[in-house]
Amino acid sequence: SREGDTYKAWVQLNLTQQFPSGNYKTKVYNENYGFKLEDVLRRYPILELLRELFKTRLFESLERGNLQKMHLIGNDKKQEPVLASPSIANGSLNLYDMDGKRIPLETQVQKNWITKEFAQEQKERFAQKNKPQKQKEQVQQVQKRQSKGRSLKKGSS
């Protein structure tokens, strides 16, 4: 903090917006936001959580915001390697295959990595989070149509 006190917080860079100085804008999620990495990890069948040393390393790496390799146990106890990073805003993990391609929620449910209920929660959070952006885009589309309509009327006079 500005007073010199230390506190834990997640900081997310917004790579689409920069200050005039060239630094990226950030979003800070403090402890009051409610994201608890340990609670999130418990929602996934992660092999590394079964051994204390691997659990500690996984936790420390994800806590730093790293993209971390881990193994999920799914259908028929099959272990599948994935890459994961914390999604603080959604209260979950972002999961990717070993080629770096995002794994959709539907696939995660099919493989029994997450429950249908948890997937639905994620969809609702995502929709709520993106609602202001969609509304802004809709307003811009309406304004664009209205401005085109005005220019057509001016041209026909």
C-alpha positions as CSV (number, residue, x, y, z in Angstrom):
1,S,0.0,0.0,0.0
2,R,1.0,3.6,-0.2
3,E,1.6,3.6,3.6
4,G,4.2,0.8,3.2
5,D,2.0,-2.0,4.5
6,T,2.2,-5.3,2.7
7,Y,-0.9,-7.2,1.6
8,K,-1.7,-10.0,-0.7
9,A,-3.4,-9.2,-4.0
10,W,-3.7,-10.6,-7.5
11,V,-2.7,-8.1,-10.2
12,Q,-4.0,-8.7,-13.8
13,L,-2.4,-6.8,-16.7
14,N,-4.8,-5.4,-19.4
15,L,-2.7,-5.9,-22.5
16,T,-5.2,-4.0,-24.6
17,Q,-4.9,-0.7,-22.7
18,Q,-1.8,1.3,-22.0
19,F,-1.1,4.5,-20.1
20,P,0.7,7.3,-22.1
21,S,3.9,6.1,-20.3
22,G,3.6,2.8,-22.1
23,N,2.8,0.8,-18.9
24,Y,-0.2,-1.5,-19.1
25,K,-3.3,-0.8,-17.1
26,T,-3.9,-3.2,-14.3
27,K,-6.8,-4.6,-12.3
28,V,-6.1,-5.5,-8.7
29,Y,-8.0,-8.2,-6.8
30,N,-7.4,-8.0,-3.1
31,E,-8.1,-10.6,-0.5
32,N,-11.6,-9.2,0.0
33,Y,-12.5,-10.2,-3.6
34,G,-12.9,-13.8,-2.4
35,F,-10.6,-15.7,-4.7
36,K,-8.9,-18.5,-2.7
37,L,-6.6,-20.6,-4.9
38,E,-6.7,-23.5,-2.5
39,D,-10.5,-23.7,-2.6
40,V,-10.5,-23.4,-6.5
41,L,-8.0,-26.2,-6.8
42,R,-10.2,-28.5,-4.7
43,R,-12.9,-28.2,-7.4
44,Y,-10.7,-30.1,-9.9
45,P,-9.4,-33.7,-9.8
46,I,-5.7,-32.7,-9.8
47,L,-3.2,-35.6,-9.5
48,E,-0.5,-33.3,-8.0
49,L,-2.7,-32.5,-5.0
50,L,-2.3,-36.1,-3.8
51,R,1.4,-35.6,-2.9
52,E,2.4,-32.8,-0.6
53,L,5.6,-31.8,-2.4
54,F,3.9,-31.5,-5.8
55,K,0.9,-29.8,-4.2
56,T,3.2,-27.1,-2.7
57,R,5.0,-26.5,-6.0
58,L,1.8,-26.3,-8.0
59,F,0.2,-23.9,-5.5
60,E,3.3,-21.6,-5.4
61,S,3.6,-21.6,-9.2
62,L,-0.1,-20.8,-9.7
63,E,0.0,-18.2,-6.9
64,R,2.6,-16.3,-9.0
65,G,0.2,-16.4,-11.9
66,N,2.2,-18.9,-13.9
67,L,0.9,-21.2,-16.6
68,Q,1.5,-24.5,-14.9
69,K,1.6,-28.1,-16.2
70,M,-0.5,-30.5,-14.1
71,H,-2.5,-33.7,-14.6
72,L,-6.2,-34.0,-14.3
73,I,-7.9,-37.4,-13.5
74,G,-11.0,-37.9,-15.6
75,N,-13.1,-40.7,-17.0
76,D,-11.8,-44.2,-16.2
77,K,-9.2,-42.7,-13.9
78,K,-7.3,-41.5,-17.0
79,Q,-4.6,-38.9,-16.2
80,E,-4.3,-36.2,-18.8
81,P,-1.7,-33.4,-18.8
82,V,-3.0,-29.9,-19.1
83,L,-1.7,-26.4,-18.7
84,A,-3.5,-24.2,-16.1
85,S,-3.5,-20.6,-14.9
86,P,-5.7,-19.0,-12.3
87,S,-8.8,-17.1,-13.5
88,I,-9.3,-14.8,-10.6
89,A,-12.3,-12.9,-12.1
90,N,-14.2,-16.2,-12.7
91,G,-13.1,-18.0,-9.6
92,S,-11.7,-21.0,-11.5
93,L,-8.8,-22.2,-13.6
94,N,-8.1,-21.5,-17.3
95,L,-7.3,-24.9,-18.8
96,Y,-5.3,-25.5,-22.0
97,D,-4.2,-28.6,-23.8
98,M,-0.4,-29.2,-24.3
99,D,-0.5,-27.2,-27.5
100,G,-1.8,-24.2,-25.7
101,K,-5.4,-24.4,-27.0
102,R,-8.1,-23.4,-24.5
103,I,-10.2,-26.4,-23.3
104,P,-13.9,-25.5,-23.4
105,L,-16.1,-25.9,-20.3
106,E,-18.2,-28.5,-22.1
107,T,-15.1,-30.7,-22.7
108,Q,-14.1,-30.3,-19.0
109,V,-17.6,-31.5,-18.0
110,Q,-17.5,-34.5,-20.5
111,K,-14.1,-35.6,-19.0
112,N,-15.5,-35.3,-15.5
113,W,-12.9,-32.6,-14.6
114,I,-15.7,-30.2,-13.4
115,T,-19.3,-30.6,-12.5
116,K,-22.1,-29.3,-14.7
117,E,-23.1,-26.9,-11.9
118,F,-19.6,-25.5,-11.7
119,A,-19.5,-25.0,-15.5
120,Q,-22.9,-23.2,-15.4
121,E,-21.5,-20.9,-12.6
122,Q,-18.6,-20.1,-14.9
123,K,-20.8,-19.3,-17.8
124,E,-23.0,-17.0,-15.7
125,R,-19.9,-15.2,-14.3
126,F,-18.5,-14.8,-17.7
127,A,-21.8,-13.4,-19.1
128,Q,-22.2,-11.0,-16.1
129,K,-18.6,-9.9,-16.5
130,N,-19.0,-9.2,-20.2
131,K,-22.5,-7.6,-19.9
132,P,-21.2,-4.0,-19.8
133,Q,-19.0,-4.6,-22.8
134,K,-21.9,-6.1,-24.8
135,Q,-24.2,-3.2,-23.8
136,K,-21.5,-0.7,-24.9
137,E,-21.2,-2.5,-28.3
138,Q,-25.0,-2.4,-28.8
139,V,-25.1,1.3,-28.0
140,Q,-22.3,1.9,-30.5
141,Q,-24.1,0.0,-33.2
142,V,-27.3,1.9,-32.6
143,Q,-25.4,5.2,-32.7
144,K,-23.7,4.2,-35.9
145,R,-27.0,3.3,-37.6
146,Q,-28.5,6.6,-36.4
147,S,-25.5,8.6,-37.8
148,K,-25.8,6.8,-41.1
149,G,-29.5,7.6,-41.2
150,R,-28.8,11.3,-40.6
151,S,-26.1,11.4,-43.3
152,L,-28.6,9.8,-45.8
153,K,-31.2,12.4,-45.0
154,K,-28.7,15.3,-45.4
155,G,-27.7,13.9,-48.8
156,S,-31.2,13.7,-50.1
157,S,-32.1,17.4,-49.3
